[in-house]
Amino acid sequence: MSAEAAAQPSVTTAALVLEDGTTYRGRAYGATGTTFGEIVFSTGMTGYQETLTDPSYHRQIVVMTAPHVGNTGVNDEDPESGRIWVSGYVVRDPARRVSNWRAQRSLGEELAAQGVVGISDIDTRALTRRLREEGVMRAGIFSGDDLVRGGYPRPVEELVAEVQASPQMAGANLAPEVSTKEAYTVEPAGEHAGRTPVATVVAVDLGIKSMTPARLAERGVRVVVVPQSSTIDDVLGAFADLPDDAPRGVFFSNGPGDPGAAGHEVELLRAVLDRRIPFFGICFGNQLLGRALGYGTYKLGYGHRGINQPVLDRTTGKVEVTAHNHGFAVDAPVVDGAGAPAVSQAPHDGGRYGRVVVSHVGLNDQVVEGLTCLDLPAFSVQYHPEAAAGPHDAAYLFDRFVGLLTNPAAWPPALKTQNKTQNTIQNDTEENH
């Protein structure tokens, strides 16, 4: 063996196996071993560190559609939580070296250090097309010694059987697994640091990203982050020392799992709505508002994941480029017979929560991307306005929440009902159904 060949690192074989039997062979990336999860794809061209540390990806294997991943390395400033949450990672062409002044180590080193099993050197374009056509499904990554038994390669049928025996995402109640165990407080920051808070918000952690309370703190809000298991008494207890006229509100964060399995959170939210406490929810919080109001939720074929999803805000008439990470959506009426935004009565308990309108619509598939209550101080969006790792189009939603907290008499915001825009949405909806 030549000196040059001896210097080359050894290649560890890896296999990605889908539950339908489709198999992709490649190289191990990160840790070696076995992992299982629902396999999904993210269309973001950057921001992989924020993706990896987003608790909403708990028990999911993430496929990056961008072909080259890892060139900016990993640092200790950008994580959205204290650890990597994805159960597996799939890339086509990992960076051979890090090239960024903020990098402290490579992505491959970080994956290995945290025990995240990955695979590289596979055709992620073909894989993404399959997931788009067949829908997301369970998968497993096997590498190193886990691909061998008795000195011989393990049969594919055996690997497929293990994947098919792994848990499904539908029906999974995962928020308790990612939530904080103890409450903590984020004080007003920036120009508001040291001042009396403009409002106090209790944020129920269902898998919260660290940038979310930071965005509220930048606007002068004191944020009390509480565990998923909190009760309405816990929420009200956080307001106990406030003057009677002090603005206050409740926030439900993003998070993993099936909203249909989150019974405790739905009942907590109904207790908040019954007391007319101003409410804002994002992502999982949007789905839970939908269920609290009595609407159903359903699983999308392959979901929305990435930082380049177009959404129409019906209150401004503007199209935003937004960050998404969701595989479930709210089933609520989008348009009425005239092509205008449909105003429906919240189905729960004979309509006691009043009228609701879909305030935001996804322009790729007309999925409900936001809800606004017209008779209650409550609203939500399905995407991530905290802009980690971007874009910033939806940052105004935090200002909208602060406005609701400090001036509830101005609620709700009026919708723009340009016929051309709404008729286009109606036509697109009919064509897709």
C-alpha positions in Angstrom: 0.0 0.0 0.0 1.3 3.4 -0.9 1.9 6.1 1.7 -0.9 8.2 -0.1 -3.4 5.3 0.1 -2.5 4.7 3.8 -3.2 8.3 4.6 -6.8 8.1 3.2 -9.5 7.7 5.9 -11.3 4.4 6.0 -14.8 4.4 4.5 -17.6 3.0 6.7 -20.6 1.7 4.7 -24.1 2.8 5.6 -27.6 2.0 4.3 -30.8 4.0 4.4 -33.8 1.8 4.4 -37.4 3.0 3.9 -40.4 1.1 5.2 -41.5 0.3 1.7 -38.2 -1.5 1.1 -36.4 1.1 -0.9 -32.7 1.1 0.0 -29.9 3.6 -0.6 -26.3 2.7 0.0 -23.7 5.3 1.0 -21.1 6.3 3.6 -21.6 6.7 7.4 -21.7 10.4 8.4 -21.5 11.4 12.1 -22.0 8.5 14.5 -22.2 4.9 13.3 -24.9 2.4 14.4 -28.6 2.2 13.9 -31.4 4.8 14.2 -35.1 5.0 13.3 -37.5 7.8 12.6 -40.0 9.4 10.3 -38.0 10.5 7.3 -38.7 14.1 6.1 -36.9 16.6 3.8 -35.9 20.2 4.4 -35.6 22.6 1.5 -33.4 25.2 3.4 -30.2 26.1 1.6 -28.6 27.2 4.9 -29.4 27.1 8.7 -28.7 23.4 9.2 -27.5 24.0 12.8 -30.8 25.6 13.7 -32.6 22.7 12.0 -30.6 20.0 13.9 -31.3 21.6 17.3 -35.0 22.4 16.7 -36.9 20.1 19.1 -39.7 19.9 16.6 -37.5 17.4 14.7 -37.5 14.9 17.6 -37.8 11.3 16.2 -37.3 12.4 12.6 -34.6 11.6 10.1 -34.0 14.8 8.1 -32.9 14.8 4.5 -31.2 18.0 3.2 -32.3 18.8 -0.3 -29.3 21.2 -0.7 -26.6 19.0 -2.1 -23.6 20.5 -0.2 -23.9 20.7 3.6 -21.5 21.5 6.4 -19.2 24.1 4.9 -19.9 26.7 7.7 -19.2 24.1 10.5 -20.7 24.3 13.9 -20.5 27.0 16.6 -21.9 27.4 20.2 -24.0 30.5 19.3 -26.5 29.3 16.8 -28.2 26.2 18.5 -31.9 26.6 19.2 -31.7 24.2 22.2 -29.2 22.4 24.3 -28.7 19.4 22.0 -29.3 18.0 18.5 -32.8 16.5 18.3 -33.0 14.9 14.9 -32.8 11.1 15.1 -30.8 10.8 11.9 -29.3 13.0 9.2 -29.0 12.5 5.4 -26.8 14.6 3.1 -25.4 14.1 -0.4 -22.1 15.9 -0.3 -20.7 16.7 3.2 -18.1 19.5 3.3 -14.6 18.2 3.3 -13.3 21.1 5.3 -14.9 23.9 7.4 -14.6 27.5 6.0 -16.2 30.0 8.3 -14.7 32.4 10.8 -17.3 31.5 13.4 -16.9 27.7 13.1 -15.5 25.9 16.2 -15.7 22.3 14.8 -17.1 20.4 11.9 -20.6 19.3 11.4 -19.5 15.6 11.2 -17.6 15.9 14.4 -20.7 17.4 16.2 -23.0 14.7 14.9 -20.5 12.0 16.1 -20.1 13.7 19.5 -23.8 13.7 20.1 -24.4 10.2 18.8 -26.4 11.2 15.7 -26.3 8.5 13.1 -26.1 9.8 9.5 -25.5 8.8 6.0 -23.9 10.7 3.0 -23.1 10.1 -0.6 -26.6 9.1 -1.6 -28.8 10.6 -4.3 -30.9 13.0 -2.1 -32.7 14.3 -5.2 -34.1 10.9 -6.0 -34.9 10.3 -2.3 -36.8 13.6 -2.1 -38.8 12.8 -5.2 -39.8 9.5 -3.7 -41.0 11.1 -0.5 -42.9 13.7 -2.5 -44.6 11.0 -4.5 -45.2 8.4 -1.8 -45.4 10.6 1.3 -43.1 10.6 4.3 -42.7 7.2 6.0 -40.6 5.5 8.6 -37.0 4.8 7.8 -33.8 3.5 9.4 -30.1 4.2 9.0 -27.7 1.3 9.5 -23.9 1.6 9.4 -20.7 -0.1 10.5 -21.1 -3.3 12.4 -24.9 -3.0 12.5 -24.9 -3.9 8.7 -23.1 -7.1 9.4 -24.0 -10.3 11.2 -21.7 -13.3 11.5 -19.3 -11.8 9.0 -21.9 -11.5 6.3 -24.1 -8.5 5.2 -27.5 -8.5 6.8 -30.4 -9.2 4.4 -32.4 -6.2 3.4 -35.6 -7.9 4.4 -34.3 -8.1 8.0 -33.6 -4.3 8.0 -37.0 -3.5 6.5 -38.7 -5.5 9.2 -36.9 -3.5 11.9 -38.0 -0.2 10.2 -41.6 -1.4 10.0 -41.5 -2.3 13.7 -40.4 1.2 14.7 -43.0 3.7 16.1 -45.1 5.8 13.8 -45.5 9.6 14.0 -49.3 9.5 13.9 -50.6 9.3 17.4 -47.2 10.2 19.0 -47.4 12.4 22.0 -43.8 13.8 22.0 -44.0 17.3 23.6 -43.4 15.8 27.2 -40.1 14.4 25.9 -38.7 17.7 24.7 -40.2 20.3 27.2 -38.2 21.9 29.9 -38.5 20.3 33.3 -38.3 23.5 35.3 -39.7 27.0 34.7 -37.3 29.8 33.8 -37.6 33.5 33.0 -36.3 35.6 30.1 -36.2 39.2 31.0 -36.6 42.2 28.6 -33.5 42.8 26.6 -31.8 45.3 24.3 -33.2 48.8 24.7 -35.8 47.5 27.2 -33.2 45.8 29.5 -33.7 46.9 33.1 -37.0 48.6 32.5 -40.5 47.6 33.6 -41.8 45.0 31.2 -44.4 46.1 28.7 -46.1 42.8 29.3 -45.7 39.4 30.9 -46.2 36.2 28.8 -46.3 32.7 30.0 -44.8 30.5 27.2 -45.7 26.9 27.4 -42.7 24.9 26.2 -43.8 22.2 23.8 -40.4 22.2 22.1 -39.6 25.9 22.1 -36.7 27.3 20.1 -34.5 29.7 22.2 -34.9 32.5 19.7 -38.6 32.7 20.4 -38.5 34.2 23.9 -35.6 36.3 22.8 -37.7 37.9 20.1 -40.4 38.8 22.7 -37.7 40.0 25.2 -36.4 42.4 22.4 -39.8 44.0 22.5 -39.8 44.5 26.2 -41.8 41.4 27.2 -40.9 39.3 30.3 -41.3 35.7 29.3 -41.9 33.0 31.8 -41.2 29.6 30.1 -43.1 26.8 31.8 -43.2 23.0 31.2 -45.6 21.2 29.0 -47.2 19.6 32.1 -48.3 23.0 33.5 -51.9 23.6 34.6 -54.0 26.7 34.4 -53.2 27.3 38.1 -49.5 27.3 37.2 -50.2 29.8 34.4 -52.2 32.1 36.6 -49.6 31.8 39.3 -47.0 33.5 37.1 -49.3 36.5 37.0 -50.0 36.6 40.7 -47.7 39.5 41.6 -48.7 41.7 38.7 -50.9 44.8 39.1 -54.5 44.2 37.9 -54.0 46.4 34.8 -50.6 44.9 33.8 -50.7 43.4 30.3 -50.4 39.6 30.3 -50.7 36.8 27.8 -50.1 33.1 27.0 -47.9 31.6 24.2 -47.8 28.1 22.9 -44.6 27.1 21.1 -43.6 24.8 18.3 -43.1 21.2 19.1 -43.0 17.6 17.7 -45.7 14.9 17.5 -49.4 14.5 16.6 -51.6 17.4 17.8 -54.4 14.8 18.1 -52.5 13.2 20.9 -52.0 16.4 22.9 -55.2 16.2 25.1 -53.7 18.0 28.1 -52.4 20.9 26.1 -55.8 21.4 24.4 -57.6 21.5 27.7 -55.1 24.0 29.1 -55.6 26.2 26.1 -59.4 26.1 26.5 -58.9 27.2 30.1 -56.9 30.2 28.7 -59.5 31.0 26.1 -62.3 30.8 28.7 -60.6 33.5 30.8 -60.1 35.6 27.7 -56.3 35.8 28.3 -54.6 37.0 25.1 -53.1 34.1 23.2 -50.5 33.5 20.5 -49.4 30.2 19.1 -46.9 29.1 16.5 -46.5 25.8 14.6 -47.7 23.1 17.1 -49.4 26.0 19.0 -51.4 26.8 15.9 -52.6 23.2 15.6 -53.5 23.1 19.2 -55.5 26.3 18.9 -57.4 24.7 16.0 -58.2 21.7 18.1 -59.2 23.8 21.1 -61.6 25.7 18.8 -63.1 22.4 17.6 -61.5 22.0 14.2 -59.7 18.8 13.2 -56.1 18.3 12.2 -54.7 15.9 9.6 -51.3 14.6 8.5 -49.8 16.2 5.4 -48.4 13.9 2.6 -44.9 15.2 3.1 -45.2 18.4 5.1 -43.5 21.8 4.9 -39.9 22.0 6.1 -37.4 24.7 5.1 -36.9 28.5 5.1 -38.4 29.4 1.8 -42.2 28.7 2.0 -44.6 31.4 0.5 -47.5 32.4 2.7 -50.2 35.0 2.1 -51.1 37.2 5.2 -54.7 38.2 4.6 -54.5 41.1 7.0 -51.9 42.9 4.9 -52.4 41.3 1.5 -48.6 40.6 1.4 -46.8 37.4 0.5 -44.2 36.4 3.0 -41.2 34.0 2.6 -41.4 32.0 5.8 -39.7 29.2 7.7 -41.7 26.0 8.3 -41.4 22.7 10.1 -44.7 20.8 10.2 -46.2 17.6 9.1 -49.8 18.2 10.4 -52.2 21.0 9.5 -55.5 22.4 10.7 -58.7 21.5 8.8 -60.6 24.8 8.7 -62.5 26.5 5.9 -60.3 28.8 3.8 -62.8 30.6 1.5 -66.5 31.0 1.2 -68.6 30.6 -1.9 -67.8 34.1 -3.1 -64.0 33.5 -2.9 -63.6 35.7 0.2 -62.0 34.6 3.5 -64.5 32.2 5.1 -65.7 33.2 8.6 -66.8 30.1 10.4 -68.2 29.4 13.9 -65.7 27.6 16.1 -67.3 24.1 16.3 -66.4 23.3 19.9 -69.2 23.2 22.4 -71.9 24.8 20.3 -69.7 27.6 19.1 -68.9 29.2 22.4 -65.6 30.5 21.1 -67.3 32.6 18.4 -66.1 33.3 14.9 -62.8 32.3 13.4 -61.1 33.2 10.1 -58.1 31.6 8.4 -55.7 34.6 8.5 -52.7 33.0 6.6 -52.7 30.6 3.6 -49.8 28.6 2.2 -49.5 29.4 -1.5 -48.0 26.1 -2.6 -50.9 24.0 -1.5 -53.5 26.3 0.1 -52.9 24.8 3.6 -54.1 26.7 6.6 -51.2 28.7 7.9 -52.8 30.8 10.5 -56.0 31.4 12.6 -57.5 34.5 14.0 -60.4 34.5 16.5 -62.8 37.4 15.9 -64.6 37.2 19.2 -61.6 36.2 21.4 -58.1 37.8 21.8 -56.3 34.8 20.2 -54.4 34.1 17.0 -51.8 31.7 15.7 -49.6 30.9 12.7 -48.3 27.6 11.5 -44.8 28.7 10.7 -41.8 30.2 12.5 -41.6 34.0 12.8 -38.6 33.9 15.1 -36.4 33.8 12.0 -33.8 31.3 13.1 -32.1 30.9 10.7 -34.3 33.3 8.7 -36.1 34.7 6.8 -37.3 37.8 8.6 -40.6 38.5 6.7 -42.8 37.3 9.6 -41.1 39.1 12.5 -44.0 41.6 12.6 -46.1 38.8 14.2 -44.4 39.4 17.5 -45.3 43.1 17.2 -48.9 42.0 16.5 -48.9 40.0 19.7 -47.4 42.8 21.8 -50.2 45.1 20.3 -52.8 42.6 21.4 -51.3 42.5 24.9 -51.1 46.3 25.3 -54.2 47.4 23.3 -56.7 44.5 23.2 -59.5 46.9 22.3 -58.0 47.2 18.8 -58.4 43.4 18.2 -59.0 41.8 15.7 -57.0 43.1 12.7 -59.1 43.7 9.6 -58.7 41.4 6.6 -58.0 42.7 3.1 -60.4 41.0 0.7 -59.2 41.8 -2.7 -61.3 39.7 -5.0 -58.5 38.8 -7.4 -56.3 37.4 -4.6 -59.0 35.5 -2.9 -60.5 34.2 -6.2 -57.1 32.9 -7.1 -56.9 31.0 -3.8 -60.3 29.6 -4.3 -59.5 28.4 -7.8 -56.2 26.8 -6.7 -58.0 25.1 -3.8 -60.6 23.6 -6.1 -57.9 22.4 -8.6 -56.0 20.7 -5.8 -59.0 18.8 -4.5 
